Amino acid sequence: MSHPSWVTLVNRIPRAARPSSAAMLTEILRRITGSPNNKTAWLELLHFGPDILVKPKRGGSKRNLSNIINSRTAAWDKDTVPTVHSKTTESRTSRKSNDNSKLAAAVSSKLEAGNFRAAVRIISSSDTPAPTNHDTLNALRTKHPGPAHDRRTPYDSKENPRF
């Protein structure tokens, strides 16, 4: 079992798509809590975001985000869910982006979401994101160490009467 590939997810689930998405996610979580060793349920949980909530391509007349998410959840229930991220996401070419284009992308994302306060905060801030390198990773690992080695594993509900 491996984690699915990285894809861009929608910023928010539209109101019309929330009931179907919530029902599906609730069902997956119930299967996991009922049988924690069920690898199929865990795999479904890992693939819920990349298969259902992946951001679709822009454009087209029939690009209602609610309808897209609802149709994906309906296809998931019928076990015919396509590999959504390979069909609907834009194929991005590798472009070198400078700091100004990253700043513009961040500000435009906040403005599209209607979060004007965050857009102004980003523009007026002199902070920059940490570079993606091994030094940053090591600094994060020292700041946030892994779990303790003597940590107990969760019990299976079938073996433990207190569950």
Summary of the structure (lengths in Angstrom):
residues: 163
radius of gyration: 20.3
end to end distance: 26.3
largest distance: 58.6
contacts: 325
relative contact order: 0.12
helix: 52%
strand: 1%
